[in-house]
Amino acid sequence: QVQLVESGGGLVQAGGSLRLACAASGSVSSIDVMGWYRQAPGQRELVARISSDGSTNYGDTVKGRFTISRDNAKNTVYLQMNSLKPEDTAVYYCAALGTRSKFYWGQGTRVTVSS
């Protein structure tokens, strides 16, 4: 099993920045891809993902503002969020894709962007 723990959420004003972190533990050798999803009222969407070779993918709504990175030695992924907007307000969930197409989820961290 894989355990994921997010940190870094909080309250920020529009235009500000926030950095999220997700630390993985357990059977970390089984992880191929890590990323972030967010849950807002009525919607769940992919924010960003990164593979073990460093390739990345971003959701259209955050492209150009958010940056995902990965430290394989620390089994940690980061999400740098810049130019935050009120519509970015959501619970952000770390996710990992392991062998046999198994998904793992963190507990979530709340991001609130005030106008």
N, CA, C and O of each residue as an XYZ file, in Angstrom:
460
protein
N       0.829     -1.191      0.000
C       0.000      0.000      0.000
C       0.872      1.252      0.000
O       2.030      1.238      0.418
N       0.268      2.335     -0.485
C       0.920      3.633     -0.540
C       0.094      4.614      0.271
O      -1.132      4.647      0.166
N       0.770      5.403      1.071
C       0.115      6.466      1.822
C       0.604      7.815      1.307
O       1.793      7.997      1.047
N      -0.319      8.751      1.163
C      -0.017     10.079      0.654
C      -0.492     11.113      1.658
O      -1.622     11.046      2.142
N       0.367     12.064      1.968
C       0.038     13.111      2.922
C       0.325     14.461      2.289
O       1.463     14.755      1.923
N      -0.715     15.282      2.161
C      -0.577     16.613      1.591
C      -0.334     17.648      2.682
O      -0.699     17.454      3.841
N       0.287     18.743      2.283
C       0.487     19.867      3.178
C       0.603     21.132      2.346
O       0.817     21.071      1.136
N       0.460     22.268      2.993
C       0.677     23.543      2.342
C      -0.568     24.326      1.994
O      -0.466     25.463      1.532
N      -1.739     23.756      2.200
C      -2.959     24.480      1.907
C      -3.189     25.612      2.887
O      -2.542     25.693      3.932
N      -4.117     26.483      2.536
C      -4.427     27.605      3.395
C      -5.218     28.661      2.670
O      -5.787     28.420      1.605
N      -5.244     29.839      3.266
C      -5.972     30.981      2.730
C      -4.996     31.964      2.104
O      -3.980     32.315      2.705
N      -5.311     32.400      0.902
C      -4.460     33.351      0.197
C      -5.342     34.297     -0.602
O      -6.434     33.924     -1.030
N      -4.873     35.507     -0.799
C      -5.615     36.473     -1.592
C      -5.389     36.250     -3.078
O      -4.360     35.714     -3.491
N      -6.357     36.666     -3.870
C      -6.229     36.555     -5.317
C      -4.946     37.220     -5.794
O      -4.587     38.308     -5.344
N      -4.268     36.550     -6.707
C      -2.995     37.027     -7.205
C      -1.795     36.505     -6.445
O      -0.658     36.668     -6.888
N      -2.034     35.881     -5.310
C      -0.956     35.361     -4.498
C      -0.506     33.990     -4.932
O      -0.946     33.462     -5.953
N       0.385     33.418     -4.135
C       0.980     32.124     -4.448
C       0.896     31.192     -3.258
O       0.790     31.622     -2.109
N       0.944     29.914     -3.558
C       0.919     28.885     -2.542
C       1.665     27.677     -3.087
O       1.648     27.417     -4.290
N       2.316     26.946     -2.203
C       3.055     25.756     -2.604
C       2.562     24.557     -1.809
O       2.621     24.550     -0.579
N       2.079     23.550     -2.513
C       1.611     22.325     -1.899
C       2.678     21.242     -2.011
O       3.479     21.235     -2.946
N       2.675     20.336     -1.052
C       3.588     19.208     -1.072
C       2.821     17.933     -0.769
O       1.839     17.949     -0.026
N       3.270     16.846     -1.340
C       2.677     15.539     -1.109
C       3.797     14.539     -0.906
O       4.602     14.299     -1.806
N       3.843     13.961      0.274
C       4.862     12.975      0.606
C       4.264     11.579      0.556
O       3.221     11.320      1.157
N       4.922     10.691     -0.155
C       4.474      9.315     -0.292
C       5.295      8.399      0.599
O       6.499      8.591      0.774
N       4.631      7.413      1.152
C       5.306      6.404      1.954
C       4.661      5.052      1.696
O       3.614      4.963      1.055
N       5.289      4.009      2.196
C       4.805      2.665      1.955
C       5.517      2.035      0.774
O       6.743      2.092      0.677
N       4.754      1.436     -0.121
C       5.315      0.760     -1.293
C       5.599      1.761     -2.404
O       4.997      1.701     -3.476
N       6.512      2.673     -2.142
C       6.761      3.768     -3.078
C       7.378      3.291     -4.384
O       7.264      3.976     -5.400
N       8.023      2.141     -4.380
C       8.625      1.632     -5.606
C       7.585      1.272     -6.659
O       7.920      1.126     -7.835
N       6.341      1.130     -6.254
C       5.278      0.779     -7.190
C       4.690      1.989     -7.906
O       3.868      1.820     -8.807
N       5.082      3.192     -7.537
C       4.487      4.407     -8.079
C       5.145      4.791     -9.399
O       6.370      4.863     -9.499
N       4.317      5.035    -10.403
C       4.802      5.493    -11.703
C       4.508      6.968    -11.942
O       5.357      7.700    -12.451
N       3.316      7.401    -11.577
C       2.870      8.761    -11.832
C       2.274      9.336    -10.557
O       1.564      8.644     -9.828
N       2.562     10.593    -10.294
C       1.938     11.298     -9.188
C       1.348     12.600     -9.708
O       1.798     13.146    -10.715
N       0.342     13.083     -9.010
C      -0.281     14.312     -9.457
C      -1.261     14.865     -8.460
O      -1.350     14.411     -7.319
N      -1.998     15.861     -8.920
C      -2.965     16.573     -8.094
C      -4.302     16.665     -8.797
O      -4.371     16.979     -9.985
N      -5.362     16.389     -8.058
C      -6.725     16.657     -8.464
C      -7.302     17.670     -7.490
O      -6.795     17.837     -6.381
N      -8.360     18.342     -7.907
C      -9.047     19.232     -6.984
C     -10.543     19.024     -7.074
O     -11.096     18.735     -8.136
N     -11.180     19.179     -5.927
C     -12.617     19.008     -5.815
C     -13.237     20.325     -5.397
O     -13.049     20.782     -4.269
N     -13.963     20.924     -6.296
C     -14.756     22.113     -6.028
C     -16.224     21.722     -6.110
O     -16.550     20.660     -6.642
N     -17.117     22.564     -5.590
C     -18.537     22.209     -5.656
C     -18.975     21.841     -7.064
O     -18.897     22.656     -7.983
N     -19.435     20.612     -7.225
C     -19.949     20.147     -8.494
C     -18.914     19.737     -9.525
O     -19.272     19.423    -10.660
N     -17.640     19.732     -9.160
C     -16.625     19.444    -10.166
C     -15.364     18.852     -9.545
O     -14.896     19.314     -8.504
N     -14.826     17.835    -10.189
C     -13.523     17.286     -9.853
C     -12.688     17.263    -11.131
O     -13.156     16.800    -12.171
N     -11.476     17.752    -11.055
C     -10.664     17.850    -12.250
C      -9.205     17.573    -11.950
O      -8.727     17.761    -10.831
N      -8.513     17.118    -12.986
C      -7.070     16.960    -12.909
C      -6.416     18.331    -12.945
O      -6.728     19.157    -13.803
N      -5.512     18.565    -12.011
C      -4.751     19.804    -11.975
C      -3.431     19.633    -12.706
O      -3.115     20.394    -13.620
N      -2.669     18.642    -12.304
C      -1.364     18.398    -12.904
C      -0.898     17.006    -12.546
O      -1.321     16.439    -11.538
N      -0.028     16.458    -13.372
C       0.565     15.167    -13.080
C       1.991     15.139    -13.605
O       2.359     15.896    -14.503
N       2.776     14.257    -13.029
C       4.165     14.135    -13.429
C       4.574     12.672    -13.328
O       4.256     11.996    -12.349
N       5.275     12.193    -14.337
C       5.734     10.818    -14.355
C       7.137     10.721    -13.771
O       7.778     11.733    -13.486
N       7.596      9.505    -13.600
C       8.908      9.295    -13.005
C      10.039      9.831    -13.864
O      11.115     10.131    -13.346
N       9.816      9.960    -15.179
C      10.852     10.505    -16.056
C      10.796     12.024    -16.165
O      11.595     12.619    -16.888
N       9.866     12.656    -15.458
C       9.783     14.097    -15.437
C       8.784     14.721    -16.381
O       8.583     15.934    -16.329
N       8.152     13.955    -17.234
C       7.161     14.510    -18.140
C       5.939     14.967    -17.358
O       5.568     14.351    -16.359
N       5.314     16.047    -17.812
C       4.219     16.661    -17.073
C       3.002     16.871    -17.951
O       3.083     16.878    -19.180
N       1.877     17.042    -17.288
C       0.620     17.351    -17.950
C      -0.184     18.237    -17.020
O      -0.208     18.016    -15.810
N      -0.854     19.255    -17.592
C      -1.620     20.208    -16.805
C      -3.032     20.337    -17.319
O      -3.292     20.216    -18.516
N      -3.939     20.583    -16.397
C      -5.278     20.926    -16.798
C      -5.305     22.294    -17.461
O      -4.491     23.164    -17.151
N      -6.250     22.475    -18.376
C      -6.298     23.715    -19.139
C      -6.493     24.944    -18.258
O      -5.983     26.018    -18.580
N      -7.211     24.806    -17.170
C      -7.523     25.952    -16.336
C      -6.346     26.449    -15.515
O      -6.389     27.565    -14.997
N      -5.300     25.651    -15.385
C      -4.154     26.051    -14.567
C      -2.876     26.192    -15.374
O      -1.862     26.652    -14.849
N      -2.908     25.808    -16.625
C      -1.713     25.842    -17.457
C      -1.154     27.263    -17.536
O      -1.881     28.218    -17.808
N       0.134     27.381    -17.295
C       0.793     28.672    -17.302
C       0.862     29.340    -15.955
O       1.611     30.301    -15.784
N       0.098     28.857    -14.986
C       0.092     29.431    -13.648
C       0.639     28.478    -12.596
O       1.259     28.910    -11.624
N       0.411     27.186    -12.786
C       0.851     26.173    -11.824
C       2.020     25.392    -12.403
O       2.135     25.223    -13.617
N       2.877     24.922    -11.519
C       4.006     24.099    -11.913
C       4.123     22.909    -10.970
O       4.151     23.076     -9.750
N       4.190     21.712    -11.536
C       4.369     20.511    -10.739
C       5.816     20.050    -10.857
O       6.423     20.148    -11.924
N       6.352     19.555     -9.772
C       7.702     19.020     -9.763
C       7.744     17.791     -8.866
O       6.831     17.543     -8.078
N       8.816     17.033     -9.001
C       8.913     15.766     -8.283
C      10.336     15.551     -7.811
O      11.293     15.746     -8.560
N      10.459     15.150     -6.567
C      11.743     14.786     -5.992
C      11.672     13.296     -5.694
O      11.129     12.884     -4.669
N      12.219     12.501     -6.585
C      12.125     11.049     -6.432
C      12.870     10.547     -5.199
O      12.451      9.574     -4.573
N      13.963     11.203     -4.852
C      14.719     10.784     -3.683
C      13.911     10.949     -2.409
O      14.062     10.167     -1.470
N      13.052     11.962     -2.370
C      12.221     12.215     -1.202
C      10.815     11.653     -1.340
O      10.005     11.769     -0.421
N      10.522     11.047     -2.484
C       9.181     10.529     -2.754
C       8.115     11.598     -2.532
O       7.078     11.345     -1.920
N       8.389     12.779     -3.034
C       7.533     13.930     -2.802
C       7.269     14.668     -4.107
O       8.169     14.829     -4.931
N       6.035     15.113     -4.287
C       5.682     15.985     -5.397
C       5.241     17.325     -4.839
O       4.715     17.413     -3.729
N       5.464     18.365     -5.626
C       5.127     19.715     -5.231
C       4.245     20.346     -6.293
O       4.322     20.005     -7.473
N       3.418     21.259     -5.859
C       2.605     22.039     -6.772
C       2.767     23.506     -6.415
O       2.258     23.968     -5.394
N       3.478     24.230     -7.262
C       3.639     25.664     -7.088
C       2.497     26.365     -7.798
O       2.344     26.237     -9.013
N       1.698     27.102     -7.050
C       0.521     27.762     -7.585
C       0.733     29.267     -7.526
O       0.855     29.846     -6.447
N       0.775     29.887     -8.682
C       0.953     31.326     -8.792
C      -0.278     31.960     -9.426
O      -1.098     31.281    -10.043
N      -0.389     33.262     -9.263
C      -1.502     34.023     -9.837
C      -2.839     33.381     -9.500
O      -3.683     33.183    -10.374
N      -3.022     33.064     -8.246
C      -4.216     32.344     -7.823
C      -5.472     33.182     -8.016
O      -5.466     34.402     -7.851
N      -6.539     32.493     -8.369
C      -7.832     33.102     -8.617
C      -8.865     32.504     -7.667
O      -8.685     31.384     -7.188
N      -9.938     33.230     -7.391
C     -10.981     32.662     -6.532
C     -11.506     31.319     -7.036
O     -11.869     30.465     -6.227
N     -11.554     31.119     -8.331
C     -12.029     29.856     -8.871
C     -11.076     28.691     -8.633
O     -11.427     27.543     -8.907
N      -9.881     28.968     -8.129
C      -8.967     27.904     -7.729
C      -9.315     27.325     -6.364
O      -8.739     26.317     -5.955
N     -10.236     27.944     -5.666
C     -10.641     27.458     -4.356
C     -11.194     26.041     -4.460
O     -12.119     25.780     -5.229
N     -10.626     25.139     -3.686
C     -11.024     23.734     -3.730
C     -10.238     22.969     -2.681
O      -9.308     23.495     -2.070
N     -10.629     21.725     -2.487
C      -9.795     20.780     -1.760
C      -8.898     20.095     -2.776
O      -9.382     19.524     -3.753
N      -7.616     20.151     -2.553
C      -6.648     19.575     -3.463
C      -6.194     18.220     -2.930
O      -5.763     18.100     -1.783
N      -6.299     17.207     -3.782
C      -5.956     15.843     -3.408
C      -4.735     15.369     -4.179
O      -4.683     15.468     -5.405
N      -3.778     14.868     -3.467
C      -2.647     14.211     -4.090
C      -3.063     12.817     -4.528
O      -3.836     12.147     -3.843
N      -2.552     12.386     -5.663
C      -2.868     11.067     -6.187
C      -1.618     10.414     -6.748
O      -0.697     11.089     -7.208
N      -1.603      9.100     -6.702
C      -0.494      8.331     -7.250
C      -1.038      7.147     -8.017
O      -2.022      6.527     -7.613
N      -0.391      6.839     -9.123
C      -0.740      5.687     -9.943
C       0.373      4.669     -9.816
O       1.525      4.947    -10.150
N       0.025      3.495     -9.334
C       1.000      2.441     -9.160
C       0.797      1.307    -10.133
O       0.054      1.423    -11.107
N       1.462      0.221     -9.857
C       1.340     -0.959    -10.705
C      -0.080     -1.504    -10.672
O      -0.833     -1.283     -9.724
N      -0.418     -2.214    -11.723
C      -1.751     -2.800    -11.883
C      -2.848     -1.741    -11.908
O      -3.985     -2.001    -11.514
N      -2.494     -0.546    -12.376
C      -3.447      0.555    -12.546
C      -4.167      0.904    -11.252
O      -5.347      1.251    -11.281
N      -3.491      0.819    -10.141
C      -4.095      1.117     -8.858
C      -3.836      2.572     -8.470
O      -2.704      3.050     -8.541
N      -4.888      3.266     -8.063
C      -4.799      4.651     -7.632
C      -4.740      4.742     -6.111
O      -5.372      3.962     -5.399
N      -3.973      5.703     -5.637
C      -3.897      6.016     -4.226
C      -4.218      7.491     -4.049
O      -3.897      8.313     -4.907
N      -4.853      7.821     -2.929
C      -5.300      9.185     -2.681
C      -4.871      9.665     -1.313
O      -4.855      8.903     -0.347
N      -4.526     10.933     -1.244
C      -4.278     11.564      0.036
C      -5.566     12.053      0.664
O      -6.647     11.888      0.099
N      -5.445     12.655      1.834
C      -6.625     13.094      2.571
C      -7.150     14.445      2.100
O      -8.274     14.821      2.432
N      -6.361     15.166      1.343
C      -6.754     16.459      0.825
C      -6.265     17.612      1.675
O      -6.107     17.484      2.890
N      -6.028     18.734      1.028
C      -5.670     19.956      1.719
C      -6.467     21.105      1.100
O      -6.560     21.223     -0.122
N      -7.033     21.939      1.951
C      -7.941     22.979      1.498
C      -7.177     24.217      1.054
O      -6.290     24.703      1.755
N      -7.538     24.717     -0.124
C      -7.004     25.968     -0.644
C      -8.168     26.922     -0.839
O      -9.124     26.612     -1.550
N      -8.087     28.073     -0.209
C      -9.115     29.088     -0.335
C      -8.481     30.375     -0.842
O      -7.541     30.894     -0.240
N      -8.998     30.883     -1.945
C      -8.495     32.109     -2.550
C      -9.575     33.169     -2.421
O     -10.668     33.021     -2.967
N      -9.275     34.216     -1.711
C     -10.237     35.286     -1.486
C     -10.090     36.371     -2.539
O      -8.996     36.612     -3.051
N     -11.193     37.019     -2.854
C     -11.189     38.083     -3.844
C     -10.990     39.437     -3.192
O     -10.960     40.456     -3.882
